[in-house]
Amino acid sequence: MIIDQLIEGIKNKKNPCIVGIDPEWCKIPECYKYDSSTKANSILNWATDVIDVVADIVPAVKPQMAFFEVFGADGVRVHQQVVQYAHDKGLVVIDDSKRNDIGNTAKAYAYAHLAKDGPINADFMTVSPFLGTDSIQPFIDIAVKDEKGIFVLVRTSNSSSVEISEATNAQGEKIRNWLANYIHTAGSDCIGKYNYSNIGAVVGATFPEEAQLLRSIMKNNFFLVPGFVAQGGEAKDVMPCFNEDGLGAIVSSSRNVLYKHLEIAEYDGTPTMYVEIVRNQAKTMQEAVYQELSNHYPNKEY
């Protein structure tokens, strides 16, 4: 199961942190912008350099589809190439596309992004739940069939997410809690050898109290935890997302890793120094989260 592969990567690298691949053209170093015939090819060169320099540190990368789609058809092509390149480097790939719809459209999204014989063939993808459970089922079906995984949005890191996640349904239950119970139940049929499910949840780094409650509901489900540093989340804030074994969550950072060079006056504009900064940021995140895990969960498994 793909969740077992992810866990083995976490254990082997002693790292539950991942790096987002978010190509924002205005922030990418100038040295990448003029060495290719198209913007999309420049993005590909940049992304593969980032993957090369973090591949031995992180268990997974998370390309954000929207940042590729802005480059049109070429950008979508590059997204597919980035997924394949990360796979070639032995990394798990989380396709952060937040897709969903109803009926055959949901099936088409699931096939395109997750299916082994689909064009993207990611390992996990992010899924919006707000069209109801029948819209999530096609993603679960593909995940079960092809041993892939999904992360369903439950409590995201942006402040206005409370407008939905903290609302109550007709039975008086908060939407986030209802979703957590649904995910726990839906994921019970695809548990891997480490007792975790391929069906997980997106839970932001900026709400530790809610994360603790959600962890108590979704004991066997992995959390994808965005918002580390850039949106205010720190190492101590993400600890409630984990279980006592030090597993159960992957912490994602994009901007604080990819674009730290913009804050460094000494950056000399070269690809060599850029990837060194990226590597240092990825390593700093790993060390901070791992140390905090060691303090909170001394009996963790790695």
PLY file of the C-alpha trace (Angstrom):
ply
format ascii 1.0
element vertex 302
property float x
property float y
property float z
element edge 301
property int vertex1
property int vertex2
end_header
0.00 0.00 0.00
1.15 3.53 -0.72
0.70 4.57 2.91
3.26 1.91 3.87
5.72 3.31 1.34
5.21 6.80 2.77
5.74 5.56 6.33
8.89 3.69 5.36
10.25 6.86 3.78
9.48 8.80 6.96
11.23 6.21 9.11
14.26 5.79 6.87
14.86 9.54 6.59
13.70 10.34 10.13
11.54 12.99 8.57
7.76 13.53 8.52
8.21 16.74 6.52
7.64 17.22 2.81
8.32 20.02 0.32
5.67 21.60 -1.87
6.54 22.29 -5.50
4.78 25.62 -6.15
6.30 27.39 -9.17
5.44 31.07 -8.69
7.09 32.76 -11.67
7.64 36.09 -9.91
9.58 34.40 -7.09
11.68 31.87 -9.00
15.34 32.95 -9.29
16.15 34.86 -12.45
18.85 32.33 -13.32
16.13 29.79 -14.22
14.07 32.13 -16.39
16.34 32.53 -19.38
17.89 29.11 -19.94
14.93 27.59 -21.82
12.77 28.43 -24.81
9.53 28.58 -22.79
8.44 29.46 -19.27
7.18 25.91 -18.80
10.59 24.43 -19.61
12.22 26.88 -17.21
9.81 25.66 -14.54
10.77 22.07 -15.30
14.48 22.84 -14.87
13.77 24.64 -11.61
11.51 21.88 -10.24
13.92 19.07 -11.07
16.75 20.97 -9.35
14.57 21.35 -6.24
13.69 17.64 -6.28
17.33 16.65 -6.76
18.49 18.63 -3.75
15.77 17.44 -1.32
15.32 13.83 -2.49
17.58 12.37 0.20
15.95 14.48 2.94
12.18 14.23 2.41
9.92 11.19 1.87
7.56 13.02 -0.50
6.95 16.13 -2.56
3.66 17.93 -3.21
3.32 19.65 -6.59
0.51 22.22 -6.51
-1.43 21.85 -9.76
-2.66 25.46 -9.95
0.85 26.83 -10.25
1.44 24.61 -13.29
-1.94 25.28 -14.89
-1.17 29.01 -15.15
1.31 28.10 -17.89
-1.40 26.42 -19.96
-1.01 23.11 -21.74
2.78 23.28 -21.42
2.41 23.73 -17.68
0.19 20.65 -17.40
2.79 18.69 -19.38
5.51 19.86 -16.99
3.38 18.85 -14.00
3.22 15.31 -15.38
6.97 15.33 -15.96
7.60 16.55 -12.42
5.48 13.72 -11.01
7.44 11.18 -13.04
10.78 12.73 -12.13
9.95 12.59 -8.42
8.93 8.94 -8.80
12.24 8.22 -10.54
13.97 9.68 -7.48
12.07 7.28 -5.22
9.74 9.89 -3.73
6.05 9.63 -2.95
4.07 12.27 -4.86
1.05 14.10 -3.48
-0.89 15.84 -6.24
-2.28 18.92 -4.54
-5.16 19.63 -6.92
-8.14 19.73 -4.53
-10.43 18.32 -7.21
-14.01 17.15 -7.03
-17.39 17.16 -8.77
-20.34 14.80 -9.05
-20.86 11.54 -10.92
-18.77 10.87 -13.99
-16.84 14.12 -13.58
-15.49 12.98 -10.21
-14.61 9.65 -11.80
-12.74 11.49 -14.55
-10.75 13.55 -12.04
-9.93 10.43 -10.03
-8.77 8.58 -13.13
-6.70 11.49 -14.48
-4.85 12.18 -11.25
-4.64 8.84 -9.44
-5.14 5.84 -11.70
-2.02 3.79 -12.48
-2.86 3.96 -16.20
-3.96 7.60 -16.03
-1.89 10.52 -17.36
-0.63 11.82 -14.00
-0.38 8.68 -11.85
0.20 10.49 -8.54
0.38 8.49 -5.31
-2.00 10.70 -3.32
-4.20 13.64 -4.20
-6.10 16.24 -2.22
-9.89 16.13 -2.53
-12.61 18.61 -1.63
-15.55 16.98 0.24
-18.13 19.70 -0.09
-20.25 18.08 -2.79
-21.09 15.19 -0.46
-19.91 11.65 0.07
-20.98 10.35 -3.32
-18.50 12.78 -4.86
-15.65 11.38 -2.75
-16.41 7.74 -3.47
-14.87 7.68 -7.00
-11.55 8.80 -5.50
-11.76 6.14 -2.81
-12.61 3.53 -5.45
-9.49 4.36 -7.48
-7.39 4.53 -4.33
-8.51 1.05 -3.28
-8.23 -0.44 -6.78
-4.76 0.94 -7.55
-3.42 1.13 -3.97
-3.28 4.91 -4.01
-4.36 7.45 -1.39
-6.31 10.66 -0.88
-6.30 13.51 1.61
-9.77 14.99 2.17
-10.02 18.65 3.21
-11.20 18.81 6.81
-9.64 21.87 8.51
-7.44 23.97 6.27
-4.84 26.49 7.45
-6.53 29.66 6.14
-8.40 31.76 8.68
-11.74 31.86 6.82
-11.97 28.05 6.73
-13.99 28.37 9.96
-16.92 29.58 7.85
-17.44 25.97 6.74
-15.48 23.67 9.02
-16.89 25.18 12.23
-20.47 25.34 10.94
-22.92 22.71 12.17
-25.03 20.29 10.16
-28.72 19.48 10.66
-27.83 17.17 13.53
-25.91 19.92 15.36
-22.48 18.39 14.68
-19.61 20.51 13.45
-18.79 19.84 9.81
-15.13 19.09 10.58
-16.09 16.48 13.18
-18.61 14.87 10.84
-15.98 14.73 8.09
-13.45 13.25 10.51
-15.83 10.45 11.45
-16.64 9.82 7.79
-12.94 9.60 6.86
-12.21 7.29 9.77
-15.00 4.95 8.66
-14.26 5.18 4.93
-10.59 4.46 5.52
-11.12 1.38 7.65
-11.17 -0.93 4.62
-7.70 0.07 3.35
-5.38 -0.19 6.35
-1.73 -0.96 5.68
0.76 -3.06 7.60
1.63 -0.16 9.94
-2.05 0.22 10.91
-2.64 3.41 8.93
-5.15 4.00 6.16
-4.62 5.20 2.60
-7.50 7.64 3.23
-6.35 10.71 5.14
-7.24 14.31 5.94
-5.90 17.80 5.35
-5.57 19.48 8.76
-3.84 22.86 8.93
-0.83 23.61 11.14
-2.43 26.74 12.55
-5.17 25.15 14.69
-3.52 22.82 17.24
-6.57 22.48 19.52
-8.82 21.36 16.66
-6.05 19.07 15.41
-5.94 17.32 18.78
-9.68 16.66 18.65
-9.51 15.47 15.05
-6.61 13.15 15.90
-8.74 11.54 18.61
-11.38 10.75 15.96
-9.10 9.75 13.09
-6.66 7.50 14.94
-5.60 5.48 11.89
-5.67 8.23 9.28
-2.68 10.27 8.15
-2.91 14.06 8.24
-1.46 16.26 5.54
-0.51 19.39 7.49
-0.02 22.55 5.39
0.73 26.04 6.67
4.07 25.32 8.33
5.91 28.64 8.97
4.49 30.54 5.98
0.94 30.61 7.40
2.00 30.81 11.03
2.38 27.18 12.02
5.44 26.16 14.03
6.92 22.80 15.06
5.14 22.80 18.42
1.81 23.59 16.75
1.84 20.46 14.60
2.51 18.01 17.44
-1.22 17.31 18.09
-1.45 16.01 14.52
0.80 13.06 15.40
0.24 9.87 17.35
2.45 8.53 20.13
4.42 6.49 17.58
5.58 9.72 15.92
3.56 8.84 12.83
0.17 9.91 11.52
1.12 13.20 9.89
3.24 14.78 7.18
4.09 18.45 7.54
4.33 20.49 4.35
6.21 23.67 3.59
6.47 25.38 0.22
7.25 29.09 0.40
9.61 28.87 3.37
11.73 26.33 1.50
11.42 27.41 -2.13
11.64 31.16 -1.74
13.83 31.81 1.28
16.47 33.20 -1.10
14.33 36.33 -1.45
15.12 37.15 2.20
18.85 36.50 1.97
20.89 39.56 1.01
23.95 37.41 0.33
22.22 35.32 -2.34
24.43 35.62 -5.43
21.82 34.77 -8.06
23.29 31.40 -9.06
21.49 28.04 -9.22
24.24 26.56 -7.03
23.58 28.89 -4.12
19.82 28.71 -4.65
19.63 24.94 -4.27
21.95 25.15 -1.26
19.45 27.51 0.40
16.56 25.17 -0.51
18.41 22.20 0.96
19.27 24.08 4.14
15.65 25.12 4.61
14.39 21.57 4.09
16.95 20.27 6.56
16.12 22.98 9.11
12.43 22.05 8.93
13.27 18.36 9.38
15.46 19.06 12.40
12.89 21.34 14.06
9.98 18.94 13.66
12.02 15.84 14.52
13.37 17.46 17.70
9.89 18.53 18.76
8.61 15.01 18.08
11.40 13.56 20.23
10.40 15.89 23.06
6.67 15.16 22.83
6.73 11.47 21.87
9.86 9.80 23.34
8.53 6.36 22.32
8.20 7.24 18.63
9.20 4.49 16.22
12.04 6.27 14.44
0 1
1 2
2 3
3 4
4 5
5 6
6 7
7 8
8 9
9 10
10 11
11 12
12 13
13 14
14 15
15 16
16 17
17 18
18 19
19 20
20 21
21 22
22 23
23 24
24 25
25 26
26 27
27 28
28 29
29 30
30 31
31 32
32 33
33 34
34 35
35 36
36 37
37 38
38 39
39 40
40 41
41 42
42 43
43 44
44 45
45 46
46 47
47 48
48 49
49 50
50 51
51 52
52 53
53 54
54 55
55 56
56 57
57 58
58 59
59 60
60 61
61 62
62 63
63 64
64 65
65 66
66 67
67 68
68 69
69 70
70 71
71 72
72 73
73 74
74 75
75 76
76 77
77 78
78 79
79 80
80 81
81 82
82 83
83 84
84 85
85 86
86 87
87 88
88 89
89 90
90 91
91 92
92 93
93 94
94 95
95 96
96 97
97 98
98 99
99 100
100 101
101 102
102 103
103 104
104 105
105 106
106 107
107 108
108 109
109 110
110 111
111 112
112 113
113 114
114 115
115 116
116 117
117 118
118 119
119 120
120 121
121 122
122 123
123 124
124 125
125 126
126 127
127 128
128 129
129 130
130 131
131 132
132 133
133 134
134 135
135 136
136 137
137 138
138 139
139 140
140 141
141 142
142 143
143 144
144 145
145 146
146 147
147 148
148 149
149 150
150 151
151 152
152 153
153 154
154 155
155 156
156 157
157 158
158 159
159 160
160 161
161 162
162 163
163 164
164 165
165 166
166 167
167 168
168 169
169 170
170 171
171 172
172 173
173 174
174 175
175 176
176 177
177 178
178 179
179 180
180 181
181 182
182 183
183 184
184 185
185 186
186 187
187 188
188 189
189 190
190 191
191 192
192 193
193 194
194 195
195 196
196 197
197 198
198 199
199 200
200 201
201 202
202 203
203 204
204 205
205 206
206 207
207 208
208 209
209 210
210 211
211 212
212 213
213 214
214 215
215 216
216 217
217 218
218 219
219 220
220 221
221 222
222 223
223 224
224 225
225 226
226 227
227 228
228 229
229 230
230 231
231 232
232 233
233 234
234 235
235 236
236 237
237 238
238 239
239 240
240 241
241 242
242 243
243 244
244 245
245 246
246 247
247 248
248 249
249 250
250 251
251 252
252 253
253 254
254 255
255 256
256 257
257 258
258 259
259 260
260 261
261 262
262 263
263 264
264 265
265 266
266 267
267 268
268 269
269 270
270 271
271 272
272 273
273 274
274 275
275 276
276 277
277 278
278 279
279 280
280 281
281 282
282 283
283 284
284 285
285 286
286 287
287 288
288 289
289 290
290 291
291 292
292 293
293 294
294 295
295 296
296 297
297 298
298 299
299 300
300 301
